[in-house]
Amino acid sequence: QVQLVESGGGWVQPGGSLRLSCAASGFTFGNYAMRWYRQAPGKQREWVASISSTGDTSNYADSVKGRFTISRDNAKNTMYLQMNSLKPEDTAVYLCFARLYRDYWGQGTQVTVSS
């Protein structure tokens, strides 16, 4: 069965960095584009970044452009989100997403940015 498992979240001070991972299984990872989303308390789920199946193309929400980098390693069936210059407003649960024959979500990993 399809599984998406995020890891790498935690607490960090403003200006700090974190690297999130999304380990995928149950499907041919290298055939599909992938996305990161986030959801802060009391807010709607927000798209953060997308990456093509080969990793050649990526897109970012304006709120994270220039600070976050999405990447993938198809040999390891894993997607990453490198987050630099973190701000308190980046605090959220970060989720990975795959659209196969239906939509799949991971369980999320909490990122907290505060001093």
N, C-alpha and C positions, 0 to 999 in steps of 0.2 A: 504494500500500500504506500501511497505517497506520504512522505514526511518531510517537514521543514522544521529544523531545530536551530533557533537562534542562541547565541552565547556572546559573552564579552561585555555585557552591560555592567554598570556599577555607579559609584559616586565619584564625581570629579569636581574640582574647583573651576570656576570660570577661567577661560583661557587654556584649559587643559585639553587632553586628547584621549580618545578611546577608539578601539577597533572592534567592530562587531563582526561576527561570522554567522552565516546561515548554511548549515549542512543539509543537503538535499539527498533524498533516497526514494526509490520506488518508481522512478521515471528516468528517461534519458536526458539528464540535466543539460548537456551541451546543445540540445535541440531547441531550447526555450529561452526567451527573454525573461528577465527577472526584475523584481522591483523591491524597494524598501518603502515602508510606510511608517508613520508614527502616530500615536494617539496620546494626547495630554489629558489630564483629568478635566472632565467637564467640557471637552472640546471634541469636534468631529475628527475622525481619522483623516490624516493628511498624507498625501503622496510626497515622498522625499527624493527618490532617485530611481532611475531605470537603467538597465544595461542590456544590450543585445545578446543574442545567443553566443556569438563568438567573442564578445567583449570589446568589439571594435567601436561601438557607439554607446554613448551614455548621455543621460539628460538629468537635470537637477531642478528642484524647486528653487525659486529665487531666494528664498530664505536661507538656503544652505550653500548656494553656489559660491565657489571659491574657498569654502571651508571643508566641505565633505568630498570624499572620493569613493565612488563605487567601483568594484572590480570583481573578477571571478577567476577561479581556477577550475576549468572543466575536468582536468585530470583528477581533482580531489572532490568534485561535485560540491563545491563550496563557493558561496558569494560573500563578499566582504563590504563593509562600510567603514572607511577611515574617517573619523570625525576629529577635526582640529579646531582650535579657537572656539571652544564650546562656550555657549552662553546659557544663562538660566532658562531662557525660553526654549532651549533645546530639550529640556526635561520632558520625558515622555516614555511610553512603552514603544519600542521599535520592533516592527514585525516585517518578516519577509513574505513575499507573495509570488505565486506562480499561476499563470493562466494556462491550464492544459485543456482537457475537454470540459473541465469546470475549474472554478477558482479554488486555490488552496492557500491557506494562511498558516504561518507558524504560530507558536504560543506567545511569542514576544519576549523581549528582554528589557528590563527597566534601566533607563539612563537618567541619573539625577545630577544636575549641575547646580551647585550652590556653594557658598562660602561658609 
